[in-house]
Amino acid sequence: MAIQVAGKKPTGEVKLKIENTATIDLPKKTEENIQRIINFLPVEHIRGLERIKLVDFIDDPRLKDVKAKVKMEGDLPGLYHPKVQNKSPWLEVSIGALLQPTEGFFKRYMAKASFKSNLAGLVFSLVGQHHFLTLRHSVKKQNLEPQIRQYAEKNLRKWSEKESENTIRGKLFKPLRPVIEKWVKWLNKRAKK
């Protein structure tokens, strides 16, 4: 057994239970990818989560009132279920919202091509909700959404860099990344005007 040193990230892997109740065919190694995404995050952020449930589409009775008040476009890709009484918190991921099986060929193809990164972004966002709602009590309610977005973006950027560091595409585009990021900032400024 390894000795835990203060300030060091614990090296143990967390095995979350993954329930697949989706009837939609998943891309290869989806469950392995979810475990790798979860293992990328610090153990403290995942503490308390019980499972990840994969469903076709999210159908929660609590959302019917929200959909009536607010026009929601598309399907909800993920939902965080907080701790209720003696039930541990868990995550629900909609495979239908990520893969878009009812759309045309090109939309389905693009959804399948970007499935892994979309899944990672969704899991990071849901784990961020868990982290900030249950483990970080210093964050105020009005600051919650920007904090979760920043958490998801930061982890997604680190994860994508780690995933692409040994690929040919990653090695080709690494020197161009600063130039592309400057263009993105410039375009965002122009779009705000």
N, C-alpha and C positions, 0 to 999 in steps of 0.2 A: 504494500500500500504506500502510495506516494505521500510525502509530507506537504501539507498545504502551507504556502508561504504568503504572508500578508502582501497585498497589492498585486499578486499574480492571478491570472485568470485560471479558474479550475479547469482541469483537462478532461474531466469525465464526460462521457456522452450521455445525453438524455434521450431515452426511448419513449416517445409519446405514442400512445395507441392510435392507429389510423384505421377508422372504420370506413369502408367503401360501400356505401349503399346506392351509388350511382349506377344507372343502367347504361349510361353513355360509355362507349369504349374509351378508355384512358390511353394516352400516349405511353410508349415504353418507359419503364423505370420511374413512373410517377411517384410511387410510394418511397422509393429510394431517394429520389430528388427531394421530397418533402423532409425526409430524415436528415439529409445533408444540409438543407436550408436551416432546419431547427438546430442542428449541431454547430452551425456557424455562429449562432447567437450566444451571448453569455448565459451560463446556467442560471444565474440569478434572475434573469428576465423571464425565464420559462417556468420558474418555480411555481407550483400550484396548478398548472394546466394539466388537465386530465387526458384529453384526446382531441384529435382533429377528425371531424366527420365530413366525408366527401358525399355530396348529394347532387342530384340532377339540377334542381332549381330550389332556391330557398323559399319556403312557404311557412312563414311564421305568423300566427294570429295577431301578434303585437304590431305587425307592419301594415295591416289592413287599414287602420286609422290614419297612419302616416301617409300611405299612398292616396287616400281620399283627400287629405289636406294639401299635399305637395305632389305636383305632377312629376313622377319619377320616370325618367327615360331609360329603358333597358332593364335588365335584371340586376339584382343585388349580387355582387360577386362573393361577398363574405360577410359573416356575422359573428360577433363575439358575444358569447353567453356568459355573463358574470356569475360569480358564486351566489347560489340561492340556498339558504338554509344549510343543509348538509351535503349538497351537490357541488362538486368542484367546478371551476370554470372550464369551458371548452370552446373550441373554434369550429365554425361551420363554413365550408368552402363549396361554392356552387360551380360544378364542372361545366354546366350548360352556359353559364355566363362567361366563362373563360374560353370555351371551345366554340361557342355559337353554332350548334348543330342545325339550327333551323334557317340559317342565312344562306346566301348564295355561295357558289364555289370559291370565289376569291376571298370573301370575308372568312369563310371556314379555313381556307389555306393560311391566311395571315394570322388568324387566331391560333392555329396549330403551330405555326412557325414561332410565334412569340409566347407560347404557352408556359415555358419554363421560367422566363423572366417575369411574366405576369403573375404566375403562381408565387414566385419569390417575393415580389412586391406586395402581394396580398397577404402572405403569411407574415412578412415584416410589419405591415400595418396592423394586423390583428394582434400580434404579439406586443406591438407598441401600445395598443389600447389596453391590453392586460397589464403591461408594466406600469403605465401611468395611472390607471384607475385603481389598481390594488397595491402596488408596491411603492409608488412615489406619491406621498400625500402632500407634498409641498407645492404641487402644481394646481393652480386655480382652474375652475371649470371653463372660464372664457379663454384660457391659454392652452386648453387641452388639445384642440384640433391642430393648431400649428406645431405644437410639440410632437404629436404623433406623426404628422407629415414629415417633419424634419428627421425624426428617428427612422422612419421607413426609407426616406431618400438616402440618408447617410449609410445605413446598412446595405441597401440595394447597390449603392455605388461601390462599397468595399467588396461585396459579394461578387459583383460582375467583374471587378478587376481581378479578384482571386480566381474566378472561373476561366477568364480569358488569358491569363498570364502564360499558359503553355500552348496556346493555339496559334496557328499561323496568322489568322485575322487579328488577334490581339497584339502580336508582335509587329505587324504591319502598321496598325493604327495608333499604337502607343505614342510615337513621336508627333502625330498629328492632333492628339487630344487637346493640348492647350489652344491651338488655333481654332478648333471646332468649338471649344467652350467660349472663346471670345466672340465668335460669330453668334452663338446662342444668346449670350448676354446682349449683344448689339441688336439682334432681332427682337428680343423681349422688350428692350427699351423702345424700339420703333413701334411695337405692337401696343404698348401702353399709351402712346401719344395719340 
